[in-house]
Every structure is written in C-alpha cells, then in structure tokens.
C-alpha cells in the first residue's frame, strides 16, 4: 500500500493578498486566466488607519461581496458598497469589523 501526501488543490480567491494567501507568487498564466473570468479592481475603505495601501487595493471577482484581509493578528472584514457600481471605477468595499485569529 502506498500513501499519498499530496493535498487536494486549494481554492483561491482573486486579489494580491486575500485570506492569508499571497497572489503575487502565482504564475502569470493564473493571473491572465482570472482577468478573463471577470475580475475588477477594488478599493477597501475604513478599518485600521495603519492598514497598508497594498492591502487596500485588491482585484476581485465581479460577484464577490465580501473580502477578508489578514492583518496584525486578525482579519479585517469588508463588504461591497452596492451604491458604487460605475464602469471603469473600482468597486468599493467598506470595513464592517475585525475578528481575531483563534489559537
């Protein structure tokens, strides 16, 4: 009997750093495929004043309504603002709260 150690492939969301997964390490082909699948620019508003700018600018799916960003021992939660939906304008996600990482 042989044992397999290969885990099942992970499901990845779109963006540079979302849910603890760094998208900048992905191959270019994965990023191009995401563009073809309906990806838009998003801006995160509110939350901690010290949240870095590179975390505030995301690339998300057109249907994404929530974003969870890992930051300083917890997760910052953002939800899409439905009032801002213009072509060519980044989607706006507003801060809704913070949760701590359980240990």
N, C-alpha and C positions, 0 to 999 in steps of 0.2 A: 504494500500500500504506500502510495506517495502522498505527501501533504503539500498543499498549495498555500503559499504565504501571500500571494498577490491579492490585495484587497479589491473590492468592487470599485469601479471608477466613480469618482466624486462628481456630483452635480455642481456646476459653477454658475454663479450669477455674473452679470456684466458690471464692470467698473474697475477702477485701478486698485482699490483696496476695500473689499466688502466682506463682511462676515469672517474676518480673520484670514482671508485668502488674498495674497498679493498677485494681482493680474499682470503686473509689469514683467513677470518672469515667463509668461505664456509665449509660445511661438507666434510669429506674425500671422501665420495662417489662421490661428484661432481667433485673433482679433478681426481679421478681414471677414471671416465667416459670421462673426457677431454683427458686423456692420450691415451685412446683407439681410440679417434677421430682424431689422427694425430697432436699432439702438439709437438713443438720443442723449444729448448732453443734459446733465442735471446739476443744479446748484443746491447745496444744503444751507439753510438759513436757521439761525438761532443756535441754541445749545451753548457749550462752553466757549468763552471768548478766546481761549488758547488753542482751540481745535485748528490744526494746521490747514493752510489753504489747499494743499494737495489732497486732503481728505474731503474738503468741501466741494470739489469739482469731481463729479462722477460721470460714468457712462452707464446707462441703464436701459433695460428693455422698455418698449412703448407701454407695455401692460403693467410694469412694476408700480406698485402703490406704496410700498414701504421699503426703507433702507435701514440696515443695522450696521453701524460702524464701530469697530473695536477701538477703544481709546482709554488710556490711563486706568487699567484695571476694571473696565466695564464696557458696556455697549451704549452708544448714543443712538436713539431711535428717531427716525424722520419719516413723515408721511407726505405724500404728494398733495400739493395745493391745487385743487381742481379749477380754481378761478384763473390760474395762469396756464393757458394752453394755446399759445400762438405758434405758428410755423416759424422756424428759424430762431426762436427764443428758447433758451434752456428751460427744461422742466424745473419747477421749484418744489423742493421738499422742505417742510418746516419741522423743527425739532419738537418732539412730543414727550420725551422723557429719557431717563437713563436707568439701566439696570446694571447691577454688579455681577462680575463673574463669580460663580459658585466654586468653591474649592473643596 
